[in-house]
Amino acid sequence: MNITTLTEIEIQEIEDSFKAEGYGIDVDEVTFTQESLVDFRAGQMSFELRGAVAKQTDKVLVVVGAQVAKGQQRTDYCVIDFGNFRAVYK
């Protein structure tokens, strides 16, 4: 999945969904993945600092203060499930 294969309706849905979570972003600021939300939670367990889960539903995962590897900055990220793909903003 990449931005060039998205329809205008899909782009609007992605931007609206992130806005509803408090992230006023443009679709070109997100990364697309096939990883499930369960995969993201499992991967989070291997982080240097796991951060805190601020929100977790069947469609949304928001983590604050995660540090993927020692020496890297802490970051927040939001993953939203759109069915065939997930969109990630950090």
PyMOL Python script that loads the backbone (N, CA, C, O; Angstrom):
from pymol import cmd

cmd.read_pdbstr("""\
ATOM      1  N   MET A   1       0.857  -1.173   0.000  1.00  0.00           N
ATOM      2  CA  MET A   1       0.000   0.000   0.000  1.00  0.00           C
ATOM      3  C   MET A   1       0.896   1.226   0.000  1.00  0.00           C
ATOM      4  O   MET A   1       1.841   1.318   0.784  1.00  0.00           O
ATOM      5  N   ASN A   2       0.595   2.155  -0.876  1.00  0.00           N
ATOM      6  CA  ASN A   2       1.261   3.452  -0.823  1.00  0.00           C
ATOM      7  C   ASN A   2       0.270   4.533  -1.223  1.00  0.00           C
ATOM      8  O   ASN A   2      -0.826   4.251  -1.706  1.00  0.00           O
ATOM      9  N   ILE A   3       0.673   5.749  -1.015  1.00  0.00           N
ATOM     10  CA  ILE A   3      -0.242   6.875  -1.209  1.00  0.00           C
ATOM     11  C   ILE A   3      -0.737   6.981  -2.653  1.00  0.00           C
ATOM     12  O   ILE A   3      -1.845   7.467  -2.883  1.00  0.00           O
ATOM     13  N   THR A   4       0.046   6.544  -3.613  1.00  0.00           N
ATOM     14  CA  THR A   4      -0.368   6.678  -5.011  1.00  0.00           C
ATOM     15  C   THR A   4      -1.502   5.737  -5.378  1.00  0.00           C
ATOM     16  O   THR A   4      -2.156   5.944  -6.399  1.00  0.00           O
ATOM     17  N   THR A   5      -1.756   4.702  -4.570  1.00  0.00           N
ATOM     18  CA  THR A   5      -2.836   3.759  -4.879  1.00  0.00           C
ATOM     19  C   THR A   5      -4.119   4.076  -4.121  1.00  0.00           C
ATOM     20  O   THR A   5      -5.113   3.363  -4.264  1.00  0.00           O
ATOM     21  N   LEU A   6      -4.109   5.130  -3.321  1.00  0.00           N
ATOM     22  CA  LEU A   6      -5.289   5.505  -2.538  1.00  0.00           C
ATOM     23  C   LEU A   6      -6.242   6.378  -3.352  1.00  0.00           C
ATOM     24  O   LEU A   6      -5.811   7.219  -4.140  1.00  0.00           O
ATOM     25  N   THR A   7      -7.535   6.166  -3.152  1.00  0.00           N
ATOM     26  CA  THR A   7      -8.526   7.044  -3.765  1.00  0.00           C
ATOM     27  C   THR A   7      -8.685   8.289  -2.893  1.00  0.00           C
ATOM     28  O   THR A   7      -8.241   8.301  -1.744  1.00  0.00           O
ATOM     29  N   GLU A   8      -9.296   9.301  -3.414  1.00  0.00           N
ATOM     30  CA  GLU A   8      -9.549  10.524  -2.639  1.00  0.00           C
ATOM     31  C   GLU A   8     -10.407  10.230  -1.413  1.00  0.00           C
ATOM     32  O   GLU A   8     -10.209  10.821  -0.351  1.00  0.00           O
ATOM     33  N   ILE A   9     -11.349   9.326  -1.566  1.00  0.00           N
ATOM     34  CA  ILE A   9     -12.215   8.951  -0.440  1.00  0.00           C
ATOM     35  C   ILE A   9     -11.391   8.265   0.648  1.00  0.00           C
ATOM     36  O   ILE A   9     -11.569   8.558   1.830  1.00  0.00           O
ATOM     37  N   GLU A  10     -10.492   7.355   0.265  1.00  0.00           N
ATOM     38  CA  GLU A  10      -9.633   6.686   1.247  1.00  0.00           C
ATOM     39  C   GLU A  10      -8.713   7.681   1.950  1.00  0.00           C
ATOM     40  O   GLU A  10      -8.519   7.602   3.163  1.00  0.00           O
ATOM     41  N   ILE A  11      -8.154   8.605   1.199  1.00  0.00           N
ATOM     42  CA  ILE A  11      -7.289   9.626   1.790  1.00  0.00           C
ATOM     43  C   ILE A  11      -8.068  10.431   2.816  1.00  0.00           C
ATOM     44  O   ILE A  11      -7.574  10.678   3.916  1.00  0.00           O
ATOM     45  N   GLN A  12      -9.266  10.836   2.470  1.00  0.00           N
ATOM     46  CA  GLN A  12     -10.094  11.615   3.397  1.00  0.00           C
ATOM     47  C   GLN A  12     -10.444  10.803   4.638  1.00  0.00           C
ATOM     48  O   GLN A  12     -10.429  11.328   5.751  1.00  0.00           O
ATOM     49  N   GLU A  13     -10.760   9.514   4.447  1.00  0.00           N
ATOM     50  CA  GLU A  13     -11.079   8.651   5.585  1.00  0.00           C
ATOM     51  C   GLU A  13      -9.880   8.518   6.533  1.00  0.00           C
ATOM     52  O   GLU A  13     -10.043   8.566   7.753  1.00  0.00           O
ATOM     53  N   ILE A  14      -8.696   8.353   5.978  1.00  0.00           N
ATOM     54  CA  ILE A  14      -7.484   8.240   6.792  1.00  0.00           C
ATOM     55  C   ILE A  14      -7.249   9.532   7.574  1.00  0.00           C
ATOM     56  O   ILE A  14      -7.029   9.497   8.784  1.00  0.00           O
ATOM     57  N   GLU A  15      -7.295  10.658   6.889  1.00  0.00           N
ATOM     58  CA  GLU A  15      -7.070  11.944   7.558  1.00  0.00           C
ATOM     59  C   GLU A  15      -8.131  12.209   8.625  1.00  0.00           C
ATOM     60  O   GLU A  15      -7.805  12.686   9.712  1.00  0.00           O
ATOM     61  N   ASP A  16      -9.389  11.909   8.328  1.00  0.00           N
ATOM     62  CA  ASP A  16     -10.474  12.104   9.298  1.00  0.00           C
ATOM     63  C   ASP A  16     -10.310  11.193  10.516  1.00  0.00           C
ATOM     64  O   ASP A  16     -10.574  11.605  11.645  1.00  0.00           O
ATOM     65  N   SER A  17      -9.877   9.966  10.282  1.00  0.00           N
ATOM     66  CA  SER A  17      -9.695   9.015  11.384  1.00  0.00           C
ATOM     67  C   SER A  17      -8.587   9.466  12.333  1.00  0.00           C
ATOM     68  O   SER A  17      -8.735   9.375  13.551  1.00  0.00           O
ATOM     69  N   PHE A  18      -7.479   9.951  11.777  1.00  0.00           N
ATOM     70  CA  PHE A  18      -6.402  10.450  12.635  1.00  0.00           C
ATOM     71  C   PHE A  18      -6.827  11.737  13.348  1.00  0.00           C
ATOM     72  O   PHE A  18      -6.467  11.959  14.505  1.00  0.00           O
ATOM     73  N   LYS A  19      -7.584  12.571  12.663  1.00  0.00           N
ATOM     74  CA  LYS A  19      -8.081  13.792  13.304  1.00  0.00           C
ATOM     75  C   LYS A  19      -8.977  13.457  14.490  1.00  0.00           C
ATOM     76  O   LYS A  19      -8.923  14.129  15.519  1.00  0.00           O
ATOM     77  N   ALA A  20      -9.800  12.422  14.350  1.00  0.00           N
ATOM     78  CA  ALA A  20     -10.679  12.002  15.446  1.00  0.00           C
ATOM     79  C   ALA A  20      -9.878  11.524  16.653  1.00  0.00           C
ATOM     80  O   ALA A  20     -10.368  11.563  17.781  1.00  0.00           O
ATOM     81  N   GLU A  21      -8.647  11.072  16.418  1.00  0.00           N
ATOM     82  CA  GLU A  21      -7.767  10.631  17.508  1.00  0.00           C
ATOM     83  C   GLU A  21      -6.894  11.772  18.034  1.00  0.00           C
ATOM     84  O   GLU A  21      -6.082  11.569  18.937  1.00  0.00           O
ATOM     85  N   GLY A  22      -7.062  12.975  17.468  1.00  0.00           N
ATOM     86  CA  GLY A  22      -6.319  14.132  17.952  1.00  0.00           C
ATOM     87  C   GLY A  22      -5.076  14.468  17.151  1.00  0.00           C
ATOM     88  O   GLY A  22      -4.261  15.284  17.580  1.00  0.00           O
ATOM     89  N   TYR A  23      -4.923  13.846  15.988  1.00  0.00           N
ATOM     90  CA  TYR A  23      -3.762  14.089  15.134  1.00  0.00           C
ATOM     91  C   TYR A  23      -4.210  14.742  13.836  1.00  0.00           C
ATOM     92  O   TYR A  23      -4.715  14.069  12.937  1.00  0.00           O
ATOM     93  N   GLY A  24      -4.025  16.044  13.742  1.00  0.00           N
ATOM     94  CA  GLY A  24      -4.364  16.761  12.521  1.00  0.00           C
ATOM     95  C   GLY A  24      -3.242  16.617  11.513  1.00  0.00           C
ATOM     96  O   GLY A  24      -2.387  17.495  11.403  1.00  0.00           O
ATOM     97  N   ILE A  25      -3.240  15.530  10.787  1.00  0.00           N
ATOM     98  CA  ILE A  25      -2.127  15.203   9.898  1.00  0.00           C
ATOM     99  C   ILE A  25      -2.576  15.178   8.445  1.00  0.00           C
ATOM    100  O   ILE A  25      -3.768  15.186   8.138  1.00  0.00           O
ATOM    101  N   ASP A  26      -1.606  15.147   7.581  1.00  0.00           N
ATOM    102  CA  ASP A  26      -1.815  14.964   6.153  1.00  0.00           C
ATOM    103  C   ASP A  26      -1.454  13.517   5.838  1.00  0.00           C
ATOM    104  O   ASP A  26      -0.552  12.968   6.471  1.00  0.00           O
ATOM    105  N   VAL A  27      -2.109  12.900   4.908  1.00  0.00           N
ATOM    106  CA  VAL A  27      -1.905  11.471   4.628  1.00  0.00           C
ATOM    107  C   VAL A  27      -0.455  11.160   4.256  1.00  0.00           C
ATOM    108  O   VAL A  27      -0.009  10.029   4.449  1.00  0.00           O
ATOM    109  N   ASP A  28       0.287  12.126   3.732  1.00  0.00           N
ATOM    110  CA  ASP A  28       1.683  11.839   3.373  1.00  0.00           C
ATOM    111  C   ASP A  28       2.593  11.749   4.597  1.00  0.00           C
ATOM    112  O   ASP A  28       3.785  11.476   4.456  1.00  0.00           O
ATOM    113  N   GLU A  29       2.052  11.972   5.794  1.00  0.00           N
ATOM    114  CA  GLU A  29       2.822  11.851   7.033  1.00  0.00           C
ATOM    115  C   GLU A  29       2.678  10.476   7.678  1.00  0.00           C
ATOM    116  O   GLU A  29       3.285  10.223   8.718  1.00  0.00           O
ATOM    117  N   VAL A  30       1.892   9.588   7.087  1.00  0.00           N
ATOM    118  CA  VAL A  30       1.686   8.265   7.674  1.00  0.00           C
ATOM    119  C   VAL A  30       2.440   7.203   6.882  1.00  0.00           C
ATOM    120  O   VAL A  30       2.782   7.386   5.714  1.00  0.00           O
ATOM    121  N   THR A  31       2.684   6.101   7.556  1.00  0.00           N
ATOM    122  CA  THR A  31       3.296   4.926   6.949  1.00  0.00           C
ATOM    123  C   THR A  31       2.230   3.848   6.894  1.00  0.00           C
ATOM    124  O   THR A  31       1.401   3.737   7.797  1.00  0.00           O
ATOM    125  N   PHE A  32       2.254   3.061   5.842  1.00  0.00           N
ATOM    126  CA  PHE A  32       1.273   1.992   5.691  1.00  0.00           C
ATOM    127  C   PHE A  32       1.936   0.644   5.915  1.00  0.00           C
ATOM    128  O   PHE A  32       3.090   0.438   5.539  1.00  0.00           O
ATOM    129  N   THR A  33       1.198  -0.271   6.533  1.00  0.00           N
ATOM    130  CA  THR A  33       1.737  -1.594   6.838  1.00  0.00           C
ATOM    131  C   THR A  33       0.638  -2.638   6.781  1.00  0.00           C
ATOM    132  O   THR A  33      -0.549  -2.325   6.883  1.00  0.00           O
ATOM    133  N   GLN A  34       1.049  -3.865   6.618  1.00  0.00           N
ATOM    134  CA  GLN A  34       0.132  -4.999   6.672  1.00  0.00           C
ATOM    135  C   GLN A  34       0.098  -5.609   8.076  1.00  0.00           C
ATOM    136  O   GLN A  34      -0.748  -6.457   8.362  1.00  0.00           O
ATOM    137  N   GLU A  35       1.023  -5.178   8.959  1.00  0.00           N
ATOM    138  CA  GLU A  35       1.061  -5.703  10.329  1.00  0.00           C
ATOM    139  C   GLU A  35      -0.251  -5.414  11.044  1.00  0.00           C
ATOM    140  O   GLU A  35      -0.827  -4.335  10.897  1.00  0.00           O
ATOM    141  N   SER A  36      -0.710  -6.374  11.806  1.00  0.00           N
ATOM    142  CA  SER A  36      -1.947  -6.192  12.559  1.00  0.00           C
ATOM    143  C   SER A  36      -1.671  -5.398  13.835  1.00  0.00           C
ATOM    144  O   SER A  36      -0.517  -5.189  14.209  1.00  0.00           O
ATOM    145  N   LEU A  37      -2.731  -4.962  14.493  1.00  0.00           N
ATOM    146  CA  LEU A  37      -2.571  -4.279  15.776  1.00  0.00           C
ATOM    147  C   LEU A  37      -1.976  -5.228  16.805  1.00  0.00           C
ATOM    148  O   LEU A  37      -1.206  -4.803  17.666  1.00  0.00           O
ATOM    149  N   VAL A  38      -2.320  -6.496  16.727  1.00  0.00           N
ATOM    150  CA  VAL A  38      -1.733  -7.495  17.624  1.00  0.00           C
ATOM    151  C   VAL A  38      -0.229  -7.576  17.400  1.00  0.00           C
ATOM    152  O   VAL A  38       0.535  -7.679  18.360  1.00  0.00           O
ATOM    153  N   ASP A  39       0.210  -7.529  16.126  1.00  0.00           N
ATOM    154  CA  ASP A  39       1.635  -7.535  15.814  1.00  0.00           C
ATOM    155  C   ASP A  39       2.338  -6.317  16.414  1.00  0.00           C
ATOM    156  O   ASP A  39       3.446  -6.435  16.935  1.00  0.00           O
ATOM    157  N   PHE A  40       1.701  -5.156  16.341  1.00  0.00           N
ATOM    158  CA  PHE A  40       2.280  -3.942  16.914  1.00  0.00           C
ATOM    159  C   PHE A  40       2.444  -4.076  18.423  1.00  0.00           C
ATOM    160  O   PHE A  40       3.477  -3.692  18.970  1.00  0.00           O
ATOM    161  N   ARG A  41       1.428  -4.622  19.102  1.00  0.00           N
ATOM    162  CA  ARG A  41       1.510  -4.802  20.562  1.00  0.00           C
ATOM    163  C   ARG A  41       2.628  -5.790  20.898  1.00  0.00           C
ATOM    164  O   ARG A  41       3.376  -5.571  21.851  1.00  0.00           O
ATOM    165  N   ALA A  42       2.748  -6.857  20.139  1.00  0.00           N
ATOM    166  CA  ALA A  42       3.804  -7.843  20.386  1.00  0.00           C
ATOM    167  C   ALA A  42       5.181  -7.223  20.153  1.00  0.00           C
ATOM    168  O   ALA A  42       6.108  -7.454  20.929  1.00  0.00           O
ATOM    169  N   GLY A  43       5.312  -6.443  19.093  1.00  0.00           N
ATOM    170  CA  GLY A  43       6.571  -5.771  18.801  1.00  0.00           C
ATOM    171  C   GLY A  43       6.954  -4.766  19.874  1.00  0.00           C
ATOM    172  O   GLY A  43       8.133  -4.582  20.176  1.00  0.00           O
ATOM    173  N   GLN A  44       5.961  -4.126  20.439  1.00  0.00           N
ATOM    174  CA  GLN A  44       6.196  -3.136  21.495  1.00  0.00           C
ATOM    175  C   GLN A  44       6.901  -3.771  22.685  1.00  0.00           C
ATOM    176  O   GLN A  44       7.663  -3.098  23.379  1.00  0.00           O
ATOM    177  N   MET A  45       6.663  -5.040  22.930  1.00  0.00           N
ATOM    178  CA  MET A  45       7.275  -5.734  24.068  1.00  0.00           C
ATOM    179  C   MET A  45       8.792  -5.838  23.930  1.00  0.00           C
ATOM    180  O   MET A  45       9.486  -6.034  24.928  1.00  0.00           O
ATOM    181  N   SER A  46       9.318  -5.709  22.712  1.00  0.00           N
ATOM    182  CA  SER A  46      10.763  -5.789  22.501  1.00  0.00           C
ATOM    183  C   SER A  46      11.445  -4.423  22.552  1.00  0.00           C
ATOM    184  O   SER A  46      12.669  -4.344  22.446  1.00  0.00           O
ATOM    185  N   PHE A  47      10.677  -3.351  22.711  1.00  0.00           N
ATOM    186  CA  PHE A  47      11.251  -2.010  22.757  1.00  0.00           C
ATOM    187  C   PHE A  47      12.107  -1.832  24.003  1.00  0.00           C
ATOM    188  O   PHE A  47      11.878  -2.484  25.022  1.00  0.00           O
ATOM    189  N   GLU A  48      13.090  -0.950  23.916  1.00  0.00           N
ATOM    190  CA  GLU A  48      13.900  -0.594  25.083  1.00  0.00           C
ATOM    191  C   GLU A  48      12.998  -0.044  26.192  1.00  0.00           C
ATOM    192  O   GLU A  48      13.065  -0.496  27.335  1.00  0.00           O
ATOM    193  N   LEU A  49      12.167   0.921  25.851  1.00  0.00           N
ATOM    194  CA  LEU A  49      11.141   1.445  26.760  1.00  0.00           C
ATOM    195  C   LEU A  49       9.811   1.296  26.052  1.00  0.00           C
ATOM    196  O   LEU A  49       9.610   1.878  24.986  1.00  0.00           O
ATOM    197  N   ARG A  50       8.906   0.532  26.620  1.00  0.00           N
ATOM    198  CA  ARG A  50       7.653   0.189  25.934  1.00  0.00           C
ATOM    199  C   ARG A  50       6.683   1.351  25.795  1.00  0.00           C
ATOM    200  O   ARG A  50       5.811   1.331  24.926  1.00  0.00           O
ATOM    201  N   GLY A  51       6.825   2.364  26.643  1.00  0.00           N
ATOM    202  CA  GLY A  51       5.853   3.438  26.638  1.00  0.00           C
ATOM    203  C   GLY A  51       4.561   2.974  27.285  1.00  0.00           C
ATOM    204  O   GLY A  51       4.479   1.870  27.825  1.00  0.00           O
ATOM    205  N   ALA A  52       3.574   3.816  27.224  1.00  0.00           N
ATOM    206  CA  ALA A  52       2.285   3.513  27.841  1.00  0.00           C
ATOM    207  C   ALA A  52       1.208   3.475  26.771  1.00  0.00           C
ATOM    208  O   ALA A  52       1.172   4.318  25.875  1.00  0.00           O
ATOM    209  N   VAL A  53       0.341   2.496  26.876  1.00  0.00           N
ATOM    210  CA  VAL A  53      -0.787   2.407  25.948  1.00  0.00           C
ATOM    211  C   VAL A  53      -1.825   3.421  26.408  1.00  0.00           C
ATOM    212  O   VAL A  53      -2.422   3.276  27.475  1.00  0.00           O
ATOM    213  N   ALA A  54      -2.033   4.453  25.588  1.00  0.00           N
ATOM    214  CA  ALA A  54      -3.008   5.493  25.910  1.00  0.00           C
ATOM    215  C   ALA A  54      -4.406   5.106  25.447  1.00  0.00           C
ATOM    216  O   ALA A  54      -5.408   5.531  26.023  1.00  0.00           O
ATOM    217  N   LYS A  55      -4.454   4.283  24.387  1.00  0.00           N
ATOM    218  CA  LYS A  55      -5.750   3.839  23.871  1.00  0.00           C
ATOM    219  C   LYS A  55      -5.543   2.544  23.107  1.00  0.00           C
ATOM    220  O   LYS A  55      -4.588   2.403  22.343  1.00  0.00           O
ATOM    221  N   GLN A  56      -6.446   1.605  23.322  1.00  0.00           N
ATOM    222  CA  GLN A  56      -6.412   0.366  22.561  1.00  0.00           C
ATOM    223  C   GLN A  56      -7.839  -0.118  22.349  1.00  0.00           C
ATOM    224  O   GLN A  56      -8.554  -0.432  23.301  1.00  0.00           O
ATOM    225  N   THR A  57      -8.238  -0.171  21.084  1.00  0.00           N
ATOM    226  CA  THR A  57      -9.533  -0.721  20.701  1.00  0.00           C
ATOM    227  C   THR A  57      -9.275  -1.740  19.601  1.00  0.00           C
ATOM    228  O   THR A  57      -8.121  -2.040  19.295  1.00  0.00           O
ATOM    229  N   ASP A  58     -10.326  -2.272  19.007  1.00  0.00           N
ATOM    230  CA  ASP A  58     -10.131  -3.217  17.905  1.00  0.00           C
ATOM    231  C   ASP A  58      -9.649  -2.523  16.632  1.00  0.00           C
ATOM    232  O   ASP A  58      -9.228  -3.194  15.690  1.00  0.00           O
ATOM    233  N   LYS A  59      -9.704  -1.177  16.588  1.00  0.00           N
ATOM    234  CA  LYS A  59      -9.294  -0.431  15.395  1.00  0.00           C
ATOM    235  C   LYS A  59      -8.148   0.551  15.629  1.00  0.00           C
ATOM    236  O   LYS A  59      -7.533   1.013  14.668  1.00  0.00           O
ATOM    237  N   VAL A  60      -7.849   0.879  16.894  1.00  0.00           N
ATOM    238  CA  VAL A  60      -6.876   1.940  17.189  1.00  0.00           C
ATOM    239  C   VAL A  60      -5.928   1.503  18.302  1.00  0.00           C
ATOM    240  O   VAL A  60      -6.342   0.895  19.289  1.00  0.00           O
ATOM    241  N   LEU A  61      -4.638   1.827  18.119  1.00  0.00           N
ATOM    242  CA  LEU A  61      -3.634   1.650  19.160  1.00  0.00           C
ATOM    243  C   LEU A  61      -2.834   2.941  19.246  1.00  0.00           C
ATOM    244  O   LEU A  61      -2.251   3.382  18.256  1.00  0.00           O
ATOM    245  N   VAL A  62      -2.807   3.551  20.438  1.00  0.00           N
ATOM    246  CA  VAL A  62      -2.014   4.764  20.669  1.00  0.00           C
ATOM    247  C   VAL A  62      -1.050   4.464  21.813  1.00  0.00           C
ATOM    248  O   VAL A  62      -1.464   4.075  22.905  1.00  0.00           O
ATOM    249  N   VAL A  63       0.240   4.651  21.545  1.00  0.00           N
ATOM    250  CA  VAL A  63       1.282   4.427  22.545  1.00  0.00           C
ATOM    251  C   VAL A  63       2.062   5.725  22.708  1.00  0.00           C
ATOM    252  O   VAL A  63       2.422   6.368  21.722  1.00  0.00           O
ATOM    253  N   VAL A  64       2.321   6.107  23.951  1.00  0.00           N
ATOM    254  CA  VAL A  64       3.079   7.335  24.227  1.00  0.00           C
ATOM    255  C   VAL A  64       4.364   6.984  24.964  1.00  0.00           C
ATOM    256  O   VAL A  64       4.391   6.109  25.829  1.00  0.00           O
ATOM    257  N   GLY A  65       5.426   7.692  24.595  1.00  0.00           N
ATOM    258  CA  GLY A  65       6.711   7.564  25.276  1.00  0.00           C
ATOM    259  C   GLY A  65       7.470   6.286  25.000  1.00  0.00           C
ATOM    260  O   GLY A  65       8.221   5.829  25.862  1.00  0.00           O
ATOM    261  N   ALA A  66       7.302   5.691  23.825  1.00  0.00           N
ATOM    262  CA  ALA A  66       8.020   4.457  23.492  1.00  0.00           C
ATOM    263  C   ALA A  66       9.417   4.791  22.966  1.00  0.00           C
ATOM    264  O   ALA A  66       9.615   5.791  22.275  1.00  0.00           O
ATOM    265  N   GLN A  67      10.375   3.934  23.307  1.00  0.00           N
ATOM    266  CA  GLN A  67      11.739   4.068  22.798  1.00  0.00           C
ATOM    267  C   GLN A  67      12.103   2.726  22.180  1.00  0.00           C
ATOM    268  O   GLN A  67      12.260   1.731  22.888  1.00  0.00           O
ATOM    269  N   VAL A  68      12.235   2.699  20.866  1.00  0.00           N
ATOM    270  CA  VAL A  68      12.455   1.441  20.152  1.00  0.00           C
ATOM    271  C   VAL A  68      13.810   0.838  20.521  1.00  0.00           C
ATOM    272  O   VAL A  68      13.910  -0.365  20.763  1.00  0.00           O
ATOM    273  N   ALA A  69      14.848   1.669  20.565  1.00  0.00           N
ATOM    274  CA  ALA A  69      16.189   1.175  20.893  1.00  0.00           C
ATOM    275  C   ALA A  69      16.899   2.183  21.792  1.00  0.00           C
ATOM    276  O   ALA A  69      16.621   3.382  21.751  1.00  0.00           O
ATOM    277  N   LYS A  70      17.816   1.673  22.600  1.00  0.00           N
ATOM    278  CA  LYS A  70      18.583   2.518  23.507  1.00  0.00           C
ATOM    279  C   LYS A  70      19.271   3.624  22.717  1.00  0.00           C
ATOM    280  O   LYS A  70      19.875   3.373  21.674  1.00  0.00           O
ATOM    281  N   GLY A  71      19.173   4.839  23.221  1.00  0.00           N
ATOM    282  CA  GLY A  71      19.804   5.984  22.565  1.00  0.00           C
ATOM    283  C   GLY A  71      18.882   6.732  21.615  1.00  0.00           C
ATOM    284  O   GLY A  71      19.163   7.876  21.258  1.00  0.00           O
ATOM    285  N   GLN A  72      17.799   6.114  21.204  1.00  0.00           N
ATOM    286  CA  GLN A  72      16.842   6.800  20.339  1.00  0.00           C
ATOM    287  C   GLN A  72      15.902   7.637  21.193  1.00  0.00           C
ATOM    288  O   GLN A  72      15.701   7.367  22.377  1.00  0.00           O
ATOM    289  N   GLN A  73      15.325   8.671  20.557  1.00  0.00           N
ATOM    290  CA  GLN A  73      14.357   9.501  21.260  1.00  0.00           C
ATOM    291  C   GLN A  73      13.078   8.713  21.521  1.00  0.00           C
ATOM    292  O   GLN A  73      12.712   7.812  20.766  1.00  0.00           O
ATOM    293  N   ARG A  74      12.413   9.079  22.610  1.00  0.00           N
ATOM    294  CA  ARG A  74      11.088   8.517  22.861  1.00  0.00           C
ATOM    295  C   ARG A  74      10.112   9.107  21.852  1.00  0.00           C
ATOM    296  O   ARG A  74      10.258  10.250  21.417  1.00  0.00           O
ATOM    297  N   THR A  75       9.134   8.321  21.497  1.00  0.00           N
ATOM    298  CA  THR A  75       8.166   8.778  20.510  1.00  0.00           C
ATOM    299  C   THR A  75       6.776   8.251  20.855  1.00  0.00           C
ATOM    300  O   THR A  75       6.628   7.248  21.552  1.00  0.00           O
ATOM    301  N   ASP A  76       5.786   8.934  20.363  1.00  0.00           N
ATOM    302  CA  ASP A  76       4.400   8.489  20.458  1.00  0.00           C
ATOM    303  C   ASP A  76       4.017   7.958  19.086  1.00  0.00           C
ATOM    304  O   ASP A  76       4.536   8.424  18.072  1.00  0.00           O
ATOM    305  N   TYR A  77       3.128   7.005  19.049  1.00  0.00           N
ATOM    306  CA  TYR A  77       2.623   6.580  17.753  1.00  0.00           C
ATOM    307  C   TYR A  77       1.167   6.149  17.851  1.00  0.00           C
ATOM    308  O   TYR A  77       0.681   5.718  18.897  1.00  0.00           O
ATOM    309  N   CYS A  78       0.500   6.284  16.725  1.00  0.00           N
ATOM    310  CA  CYS A  78      -0.904   5.927  16.598  1.00  0.00           C
ATOM    311  C   CYS A  78      -1.038   5.019  15.383  1.00  0.00           C
ATOM    312  O   CYS A  78      -0.583   5.353  14.289  1.00  0.00           O
ATOM    313  N   VAL A  79      -1.665   3.875  15.588  1.00  0.00           N
ATOM    314  CA  VAL A  79      -1.904   2.920  14.508  1.00  0.00           C
ATOM    315  C   VAL A  79      -3.413   2.763  14.368  1.00  0.00           C
ATOM    316  O   VAL A  79      -4.114   2.500  15.345  1.00  0.00           O
ATOM    317  N   ILE A  80      -3.905   2.925  13.143  1.00  0.00           N
ATOM    318  CA  ILE A  80      -5.336   2.763  12.890  1.00  0.00           C
ATOM    319  C   ILE A  80      -5.527   1.669  11.843  1.00  0.00           C
ATOM    320  O   ILE A  80      -4.872   1.661  10.801  1.00  0.00           O
ATOM    321  N   ASP A  81      -6.434   0.754  12.143  1.00  0.00           N
ATOM    322  CA  ASP A  81      -6.729  -0.374  11.267  1.00  0.00           C
ATOM    323  C   ASP A  81      -7.833   0.016  10.289  1.00  0.00           C
ATOM    324  O   ASP A  81      -8.928   0.408  10.692  1.00  0.00           O
ATOM    325  N   PHE A  82      -7.526  -0.099   8.998  1.00  0.00           N
ATOM    326  CA  PHE A  82      -8.504   0.197   7.949  1.00  0.00           C
ATOM    327  C   PHE A  82      -8.935  -1.064   7.202  1.00  0.00           C
ATOM    328  O   PHE A  82      -9.402  -0.987   6.066  1.00  0.00           O
ATOM    329  N   GLY A  83      -8.779  -2.214   7.837  1.00  0.00           N
ATOM    330  CA  GLY A  83      -9.208  -3.462   7.221  1.00  0.00           C
ATOM    331  C   GLY A  83      -8.092  -4.127   6.448  1.00  0.00           C
ATOM    332  O   GLY A  83      -7.445  -5.041   6.961  1.00  0.00           O
ATOM    333  N   ASN A  84      -7.851  -3.686   5.219  1.00  0.00           N
ATOM    334  CA  ASN A  84      -6.818  -4.284   4.369  1.00  0.00           C
ATOM    335  C   ASN A  84      -5.417  -3.798   4.693  1.00  0.00           C
ATOM    336  O   ASN A  84      -4.436  -4.395   4.248  1.00  0.00           O
ATOM    337  N   PHE A  85      -5.311  -2.722   5.463  1.00  0.00           N
ATOM    338  CA  PHE A  85      -4.007  -2.163   5.818  1.00  0.00           C
ATOM    339  C   PHE A  85      -4.134  -1.376   7.108  1.00  0.00           C
ATOM    340  O   PHE A  85      -5.238  -1.044   7.541  1.00  0.00           O
ATOM    341  N   ARG A  86      -3.011  -1.086   7.710  1.00  0.00           N
ATOM    342  CA  ARG A  86      -2.944  -0.207   8.881  1.00  0.00           C
ATOM    343  C   ARG A  86      -2.143   1.022   8.501  1.00  0.00           C
ATOM    344  O   ARG A  86      -1.208   0.947   7.704  1.00  0.00           O
ATOM    345  N   ALA A  87      -2.517   2.155   9.078  1.00  0.00           N
ATOM    346  CA  ALA A  87      -1.799   3.413   8.871  1.00  0.00           C
ATOM    347  C   ALA A  87      -1.173   3.795  10.216  1.00  0.00           C
ATOM    348  O   ALA A  87      -1.820   3.723  11.261  1.00  0.00           O
ATOM    349  N   VAL A  88       0.097   4.201  10.163  1.00  0.00           N
ATOM    350  CA  VAL A  88       0.862   4.508  11.367  1.00  0.00           C
ATOM    351  C   VAL A  88       1.354   5.940  11.295  1.00  0.00           C
ATOM    352  O   VAL A  88       1.921   6.363  10.287  1.00  0.00           O
ATOM    353  N   TYR A  89       1.136   6.687  12.373  1.00  0.00           N
ATOM    354  CA  TYR A  89       1.676   8.036  12.489  1.00  0.00           C
ATOM    355  C   TYR A  89       2.509   8.101  13.743  1.00  0.00           C
ATOM    356  O   TYR A  89       2.061   7.709  14.820  1.00  0.00           O
ATOM    357  N   LYS A  90       3.742   8.604  13.603  1.00  0.00           N
ATOM    358  CA  LYS A  90       4.579   8.821  14.776  1.00  0.00           C
ATOM    359  C   LYS A  90       5.374  10.087  14.632  1.00  0.00           C
ATOM    360  O   LYS A  90       6.142  10.438  15.528  1.00  0.00           O
TER     361      LYS A  90
END
""", "prot")
cmd.dss("prot")
cmd.show_as("cartoon", "prot")
cmd.util.cbc("prot")
cmd.orient("prot")
